[in-house]
Structure formats: C-alpha cells, structure tokens
C-alpha cells in the first residue's frame, strides 16, 4: 500500500517537472517577445496572476454539481458522492485522504451551500451525522402565478357585514354600538 503511494507520488512529481519545464519555456518566449516590443518594460512588471483554471470555464464546477443533482432526482446525493463525481469528472487526483477532504469542504460544500442559500437545492441530514450531508435539487421554486396570488389580499368565505348593515344577524351588535358610543 505504501509502495503504491510512493509510486503515485513519483508519477505526480514527474508530471509537475514536465509542467514546470514547459511553463518556463513559455515564460522565456514571452520575455523575448516583450523585449522586442518594448525593452523598457520589465518582464516582472505584471506580477504573478493566479487564475482559477482547475475546473475549466467560469461556472463549470457549479454547473456540473447542478447537473448531477438534477440527474439524481428524486433521490438526494451524499456530499462524499458529489465530491467523488466532481473529482472523476474534472480529473482531479489527491495524494492523501486529507487532500480529498479539503477539496470536499473547500470547493464542493461551498458550492452546495451557495446553491442552498439561493433556494436552488435542499439539504437534509442523515440520522447520526453532523451537519447537512444529503443534497437534493429543487428549492422553493416560485412561478409568476404564485407570486401574484401571494400579493393579493386574502378573501374569507363569508365576509363580515359593514357596521349598521344586518345588525339583527349579529347578536353582539348592540355591545359594539355601545362601546363605540362610550368612546366618543
């Protein structure tokens, strides 16, 4: 087991060395191009930019999680299952279990909580577990008709008559008139 982990580390180190070499070549090519365009500009003037390109285009990670939750309907997905699907889809490898847990907490749960706060998904908790760990597509969805209905005043089945109208049907009409007369 440990020998397998060492082999995986060595494989990862070789990939990183190759990536470092190709990145270094690109930087040197850009520096040469910049020097030809304007020698007064220092190659380090732009500073370091750490663009987030781990998941492809902007929003791809959230879109993938939404797609997985929609496909699972009417069932809910566990946080670990969602994280495993994301790792497989985006080709992520983790050197340790701790690295996977950090990814699950930092990336996956952040998206899930954001979707829940936007009322796009629902969360529940399995008995014996701490915190929400089951996620289902579909929050409180509102359509135009339900919003309009909520804005209109509610009507009762039998509206109360206006004062002075049909007082004979109201046994407390005299009490109501007496209390108003006393208020004057």
N, C-alpha and C positions, 0 to 999 in steps of 0.2 A: 504494500500500500504506500509506504513512504517512498519507495523507489519510483513508483508511478508518479508521485507528486514531484519528485526531483526531475524526472524526465519532462513533465509538463512545464516546470519552471525553466528548464534549459531551452525548451521549444519556444517559450514565450520570450526569453532573453534574446534568442536568435532573431525572432521577428522584430523585436524592438531595435536591435542593432541594425538590421536592414532598413527599417523605417528611419532611424537616425541618419544613416548614410544618405538615403535618398532626400531627406529633408535638408541636410547640409548642402548637397549638390544644388538643390533648388534655391537656397538662400544665396549661395555664391553666384549663381546665374542672375538672380535678381539684383545683387550688389553690382555686378558688372554692367547690367543694363542701366541701373540708376546712375552709375559713374559716367556712362556715355551720354546720358541725357543731361545731367547737371552735376558736375563734380563738386559743387559747393555743398550739396546735401549729404549729410552723414547717413550711412546706411542704418544706424540705430536710432535715427530721429523719430521714427514712428512708434517706438516702444514695442512691447510684447502684446499681442492680441490673442486672447484665449477664447476662440469661438466654440460654441457648443455644437459639435457636428456628430456626436455619438449616435444619434437616432435619425440622421438624415435631415430632411427639410424641417422647417419650423412647424411644430404641432404634430409631427408624425407619431411621436410616442403616445400622446393623448388620444389621437385618432385610433391607434392600434388597440388601446385599452377599451375605448368605447366600442369598437367593432367586436372585440372578444365578449364583452358584457351583453351586447345585443344578440350575438350568436347563441349565447348560453340560455337565453330566455326560454322558459320561465324560471329556470334554475339560477341560483346565485353561485358566484365563484369565490373561492377562498383567496386571501391575499397571497399566499405562497404560490398557488396555482397561477395566478395572474403574473407574478414576478417570474416564474419559470417560463411561461409562454413568451413574455417580453424578452427574456434573455435568449431564448431559442430563436425568436423571430429576428432580433437585431444582431445575432451572432456574438453575444457577449459571453466571455469566459471569466470565471472568478477563480483566483488562486487559492482562496480559503473560503470556508463557510461564512466567516465573519464578513468577507468582502460581499458575498451574496446578501447577507442580512443588511449591510449598509445600503446596498443598491435597493433592496426591498423597502427599507424605511425612508431613505432619502428621495428616491425617484418615484417608485410605484405608489407608496402611500400618499405622497404629496399630490400626485395627480388624482388619486381616488378621493382624497379629502376636498380638493378643489371642485371636482365634479359633484360631490355631495352638497357642498355649500351652494353650488349653482342650481341645486334641485334637479340634477340630471340623473343621479343614481341614488339608491337607498342602501343603507348599511344596517346589518344586524350582527349580533354576537352569538357565537355558539356557546351553549352552556359549558361552564368550566373554563372559558377562555377570557382573557383580559382584553378589553377594547374591541372595537368593531373589526371583524375579520371575514365577514361574508358580504359580498357586494352584488347588487342586482341592478340591471338597467331599469330606468324609469323612476323619476322622482315625481313630484306633484306637477303634472302637466296641465296647463290651463289652455283652453281654447277661447276664442272670442265670445262665443255664446255664454260660457260660464262666467267670464269676467263681466259681461253686460248684466247678467242675471244678478250677480253679487252687488252691482251698483244700484239696482232698482230697489225702492223701498218694499219691504215685505208686506203683503196683504193678508189679513186674517180672514177666516171663513165667514164670520158674522161680525161685521164692523159695529162698534158701539154707536148708538144714535147720538146726534148732537144734543146738547142741553136744551131742554124745552120741547124736544120732539119725542113723542111717545113716552112721556114720563109715567104714564099709567102702567107700562110694562116693566118699569124699574121700581122695585119695592123700596129702594133707598133714595129715590128722587127727592123726597121731602127733606131727608137728612142732608143731602148735598146742597139743596137750596138754602136750608137753614144755616149751614156752615158758611156759605158764601155771604149770606146776609149779615152774619156776625163779623165777617172780615172787613165790611165796609166801614 
